Amino acid sequence: MKNRIHSDDATMGFQIAPMIDVVFVIMLFFMVMTGSVKVERELRSRLPNPGDAAQSVAFPAEEITLGIFEDGSVTMNEEFFDTAKDKDLPLLTRTLRRASESSARQKQQVLVTIQAEEQASYERIMDLLNSLNKAGIQNVTFTVGGGPF
């Protein structure tokens, strides 16, 4: 008699080996792909606010050049102030005070450069420094020689 295959013998069981192969291939795919993923980072930034515009504007410092001649005459930005005999320098002091107050309102600094001739008297330089002190100006730089202009 011929061997017949019964229907009970024909059912095959679950094949685990191909399933393990598929799982390993998927696992390999994810391991390779994790190296190429770009990491997003947070950039901390603050957007401008209309209220910040007035506060963030910075004005450049106001620069004033004061010159002292050998004869004792004093200039501010090449304009003569007071006479050589005025020890207190009243006109210059008022002008410097107004410049200082104006700069303070605008939240900017006043930078003063004193250019004295080589033969200018130290007493006159001290008069000028007293005038700057009365005006409330503290940022002062000196240059000597070559004439103030």
C-alpha positions as CSV (number, residue, x, y, z in Angstrom):
1,M,0.0,0.0,0.0
2,K,1.0,3.4,-0.6
3,N,2.0,5.7,2.2
4,R,-0.5,8.3,2.6
5,I,0.0,11.5,4.5
6,H,-2.6,12.0,7.0
7,S,-3.9,15.5,7.6
8,D,-2.9,15.4,11.3
9,D,0.8,14.8,10.3
10,A,0.7,17.7,7.7
11,T,0.3,20.5,10.2
12,M,3.7,22.0,10.9
13,G,4.6,23.8,14.1
14,F,5.6,27.4,14.7
15,Q,9.1,28.0,13.2
16,I,11.1,30.0,15.8
17,A,14.5,30.3,13.8
18,P,13.2,32.6,11.1
19,M,11.5,34.8,13.7
20,I,14.7,35.2,15.7
21,D,16.5,36.2,12.4
22,V,13.9,38.9,11.8
23,V,14.1,40.2,15.3
24,F,17.9,40.4,15.0
25,V,17.7,42.3,11.7
26,I,15.2,44.8,13.2
27,M,17.5,45.2,16.2
28,L,20.5,45.8,14.0
29,F,18.6,48.4,12.0
30,F,17.7,50.4,15.1
31,M,21.2,50.2,16.4
32,V,22.6,51.6,13.2
33,M,20.0,54.3,12.9
34,T,20.5,55.7,16.5
35,G,24.0,57.0,15.5
36,S,22.6,59.1,12.7
37,V,19.8,60.8,14.6
38,K,20.4,64.5,15.2
39,V,20.0,65.6,18.8
40,E,18.0,68.8,19.1
41,R,19.2,71.3,21.6
42,E,17.4,74.2,23.2
43,L,18.7,77.7,22.2
44,R,17.8,80.1,25.0
45,S,16.9,83.4,23.3
46,R,14.8,86.3,24.3
47,L,12.6,88.0,21.7
48,P,12.7,91.8,21.7
49,N,10.0,93.5,23.7
50,P,8.6,97.0,22.7
51,G,9.2,98.1,26.3
52,D,12.9,97.1,26.1
53,A,13.6,99.3,23.1
54,A,13.9,102.6,25.1
55,Q,16.0,101.0,27.7
56,S,18.5,99.2,25.4
57,V,19.5,102.3,23.4
58,A,23.0,103.3,24.4
59,F,24.2,106.7,23.3
60,P,27.8,107.2,22.7
61,A,29.8,109.2,25.3
62,E,29.9,112.9,24.9
63,E,33.5,114.0,24.3
64,I,34.7,117.4,25.3
65,T,38.2,118.8,24.6
66,L,39.5,121.5,26.9
67,G,42.6,123.5,25.9
68,I,44.9,125.6,28.1
69,F,47.3,128.1,26.5
70,E,50.5,129.5,27.9
71,D,48.8,132.8,28.6
72,G,46.1,131.2,30.7
73,S,43.2,131.3,28.3
74,V,41.0,128.3,28.2
75,T,39.0,126.8,25.3
76,M,36.3,124.2,25.2
77,N,36.0,122.4,21.8
78,E,38.1,125.2,20.3
79,E,35.8,128.0,21.6
80,F,37.3,130.5,24.1
81,F,35.7,130.7,27.6
82,D,36.4,133.3,30.3
83,T,39.5,135.5,30.4
84,A,42.9,134.5,31.7
85,K,42.3,136.4,34.9
86,D,39.1,134.6,35.9
87,K,40.3,132.1,38.4
88,D,36.9,130.5,39.0
89,L,36.1,130.1,35.3
90,P,32.4,130.8,35.8
91,L,31.2,130.7,32.2
92,L,33.1,127.4,31.5
93,T,31.8,125.9,34.8
94,R,28.1,126.7,33.8
95,T,28.6,125.2,30.4
96,L,30.3,122.1,31.7
97,R,27.5,121.7,34.3
98,R,24.8,121.9,31.6
99,A,26.7,119.3,29.5
100,S,26.9,117.0,32.5
101,E,23.2,117.3,33.4
102,S,22.2,116.8,29.8
103,S,24.3,113.7,29.5
104,A,23.0,112.4,32.8
105,R,19.4,112.7,31.5
106,Q,20.4,110.8,28.4
107,K,22.3,108.2,30.4
108,Q,25.6,108.8,28.7
109,Q,29.0,109.6,30.0
110,V,31.0,112.8,29.5
111,L,34.6,112.2,28.6
112,V,36.9,115.2,28.9
113,T,40.4,115.5,27.4
114,I,42.5,118.4,28.7
115,Q,45.2,119.5,26.2
116,A,47.7,121.8,27.8
117,E,50.6,123.5,26.2
118,E,54.0,122.7,27.7
119,Q,54.4,126.1,29.3
120,A,50.8,126.3,30.7
121,S,50.8,127.0,34.5
122,Y,49.9,124.3,36.9
123,E,47.7,126.8,38.8
124,R,45.6,127.2,35.7
125,I,45.3,123.5,35.3
126,M,44.1,123.2,38.9
127,D,41.6,126.0,38.2
128,L,40.3,123.9,35.3
129,L,40.1,120.7,37.4
130,N,38.2,122.6,40.1
131,S,35.7,123.7,37.4
132,L,35.3,120.1,36.3
133,N,34.7,119.1,39.9
134,K,32.0,121.7,40.4
135,A,30.3,120.5,37.2
136,G,30.4,116.9,38.5
137,I,32.6,115.5,35.7
138,Q,35.0,112.8,36.7
139,N,36.2,111.1,33.4
140,V,39.3,113.3,32.6
141,T,42.3,112.5,30.4
142,F,45.4,114.7,30.0
143,T,47.6,115.4,27.0
144,V,50.6,117.7,27.1
145,G,52.7,119.2,24.4
146,G,52.2,120.1,20.8
147,G,49.7,122.8,21.6
148,P,46.0,122.2,22.3
149,F,45.0,122.6,18.7
